[in-house]
Amino acid sequence: MKEDYLFFAAHDLYQLFEFVLERRLRKLEAETNAQLGKCDSNDERRQTALNEKLCAIRLLNKRADLLTELRSSDFRSLCQKKMPKSLLPGVDADKLEELADRLSSLVEQSHRTGSILEQAIEILDGPIEGTRKRIYFELFGEEP
């Protein structure tokens, strides 16, 4: 039973990470679409590059099968696998990596101690939607 409790805490923390990442990817997708709309119709190279970027963003914006993936891989590597560092602006990638590291450390320490850490409980306590928006705002200084 303790393992299930730890698993679902990790599950909820990952969903928080995924929410923040997905919102950032949506913003990047909107910005890329705007660039594509302003692109000179004769600049095929730029159009192709922007279209390839959009395809890559859309592929990444698919949710993980957490019930399977969290059981078969560790939290940190799951976050790293999902994060498109090459697509994101450097500041965004740094902030998302910081969040992934923070949440990964909480999950790893919880597994080592066999109980959910107080910091994780503080994050998970309360309405999840409000927590997600608050964390996003703390990282990026804007509403999701």
C-alpha positions as CSV (number, residue, x, y, z in Angstrom):
1,M,0.0,0.0,0.0
2,K,2.9,2.4,0.8
3,E,4.3,1.9,-2.7
4,D,0.9,2.8,-4.2
5,Y,0.8,6.0,-2.1
6,L,4.3,6.9,-3.3
7,F,3.4,6.1,-6.9
8,F,0.3,8.3,-7.0
9,A,2.2,11.2,-5.3
10,A,4.8,10.8,-8.1
11,H,1.9,10.6,-10.6
12,D,0.4,13.9,-9.4
13,L,3.8,15.6,-9.4
14,Y,4.5,14.5,-12.9
15,Q,1.1,15.8,-14.0
16,L,2.1,19.2,-12.5
17,F,5.3,19.1,-14.6
18,E,3.4,18.0,-17.7
19,F,0.9,20.8,-17.3
20,V,3.6,23.5,-17.1
21,L,5.4,22.0,-20.0
22,E,2.3,21.7,-22.2
23,R,1.4,25.3,-21.5
24,R,4.9,26.4,-22.5
25,L,4.7,24.3,-25.7
26,R,1.3,25.8,-26.6
27,K,2.8,29.3,-26.2
28,L,5.8,28.2,-28.4
29,E,3.4,26.7,-31.0
30,A,1.4,29.9,-31.1
31,E,4.5,32.0,-31.5
32,T,5.8,29.7,-34.3
33,N,2.4,29.8,-36.1
34,A,2.6,33.6,-35.9
35,Q,6.1,33.6,-37.4
36,L,4.9,31.3,-40.1
37,G,2.0,33.6,-40.9
38,K,4.4,36.6,-41.3
39,C,6.9,34.6,-43.3
40,D,7.6,35.7,-46.8
41,S,5.9,33.3,-49.2
42,N,9.1,33.1,-51.3
43,D,11.2,32.0,-48.3
44,E,10.7,28.3,-48.6
45,R,13.6,27.4,-46.4
46,R,12.2,29.4,-43.5
47,Q,8.7,28.0,-44.0
48,T,10.0,24.4,-44.0
49,A,12.0,25.0,-40.9
50,L,8.9,26.6,-39.1
51,N,6.7,23.7,-40.2
52,E,9.2,21.2,-39.0
53,K,9.3,23.0,-35.7
54,L,5.5,22.9,-35.4
55,C,5.4,19.2,-36.1
56,A,8.0,18.5,-33.4
57,I,6.1,20.6,-30.9
58,R,2.9,18.8,-31.7
59,L,4.5,15.4,-31.3
60,L,5.9,16.4,-27.9
61,N,2.5,17.8,-26.7
62,K,1.2,14.2,-26.2
63,R,0.5,13.0,-22.7
64,A,2.6,10.2,-21.3
65,D,0.9,6.9,-20.3
66,L,1.8,7.5,-16.7
67,L,0.5,4.3,-15.3
68,T,2.9,2.4,-17.4
69,E,5.8,4.9,-17.8
70,L,6.2,5.8,-14.2
71,R,6.4,2.2,-13.2
72,S,9.0,1.4,-15.9
73,S,11.3,4.4,-15.6
74,D,12.4,6.8,-13.0
75,F,10.8,10.2,-12.6
76,R,13.8,12.3,-13.6
77,S,14.4,10.4,-16.8
78,L,10.7,10.6,-17.7
79,C,10.8,14.4,-17.3
80,Q,14.1,14.7,-19.3
81,K,12.7,12.6,-22.1
82,K,9.6,14.8,-22.4
83,M,11.5,18.1,-22.3
84,P,12.5,19.4,-25.8
85,K,15.5,21.5,-24.8
86,S,16.4,22.1,-28.5
87,L,13.0,23.6,-29.3
88,L,12.5,25.8,-26.2
89,P,14.2,29.2,-25.7
90,G,17.1,28.8,-23.3
91,V,15.4,30.6,-20.4
92,D,12.3,28.4,-20.7
93,A,14.4,25.2,-20.9
94,D,16.3,26.3,-17.8
95,K,13.2,27.0,-15.8
96,L,11.5,23.7,-16.9
97,E,14.7,21.8,-16.0
98,E,14.7,23.5,-12.6
99,L,11.1,22.4,-12.0
100,A,11.9,18.9,-13.2
101,D,14.9,18.7,-10.9
102,R,12.9,20.0,-7.9
103,L,10.1,17.5,-8.4
104,S,12.4,14.7,-9.2
105,S,14.3,15.3,-6.0
106,L,11.1,15.2,-4.0
107,V,10.1,11.9,-5.6
108,E,13.5,10.3,-5.1
109,Q,13.7,11.4,-1.5
110,S,10.2,10.1,-0.9
111,H,11.2,6.7,-2.3
112,R,14.3,6.7,-0.1
113,T,12.5,7.5,3.1
114,G,9.3,5.6,2.3
115,S,7.1,8.5,2.9
116,I,5.9,11.6,1.1
117,L,8.0,14.6,2.0
118,E,6.4,17.7,3.6
119,Q,7.4,19.8,0.5
120,A,5.6,17.4,-1.8
121,I,2.5,17.4,0.4
122,E,2.5,21.2,0.3
123,I,2.6,21.2,-3.5
124,L,-0.1,18.5,-3.7
125,D,-2.3,19.8,-1.0
126,G,-5.3,21.8,-2.2
127,P,-7.0,22.2,-5.6
128,I,-4.6,21.0,-8.2
129,E,-5.7,23.5,-10.9
130,G,-4.8,26.4,-8.6
131,T,-1.4,24.8,-7.8
132,R,-0.6,24.3,-11.4
133,K,-1.3,27.9,-12.3
134,R,0.6,29.1,-9.3
135,I,3.7,27.1,-10.1
136,Y,3.5,28.2,-13.7
137,F,3.2,31.9,-12.7
138,E,6.2,31.5,-10.2
139,L,8.3,30.1,-13.0
140,F,7.4,32.4,-15.9
141,G,5.7,35.4,-14.4
142,E,2.6,35.1,-16.5
143,E,-0.7,33.3,-16.5
144,P,-0.8,29.9,-18.3
